[in-house]
Amino acid sequence: MAEIVKIDKSGRVVIPKSVRRELGINKTDQLLLSIQGKDQLLLQKLDIKSLVKGLKEEMAGKDVDAIVKTVRKEINAKIKALYPDLFA
């Protein structure tokens, strides 16, 4: 399905009713807008419940505290490399 839409003077785009109906988008849904290459936008419906479920499944059996500790070490190392005067 493809639709041509216009941008109004405030920069808004109306998602046609047929598209909203097809994707089950309603006024309380959140959408993610991202740039995909030159002159392309991707508008994706965020399904928070599915995201949480997927994250739980992906992280099952993993030591989250160890992952956080490793990430913090990496961040601190990068900060020290970029701003050595802060730690002198």
Buried (B, 14 or more C-beta within 10 A) or exposed (E): EEEEEEEEEEEEEEEEEEBBEEBEBEEEEEEEEEEEEEEEEEEEBEEEEEEEEEEEEEEEEEEEEEEEEEEEEEEEEEEEEEEEEEEE
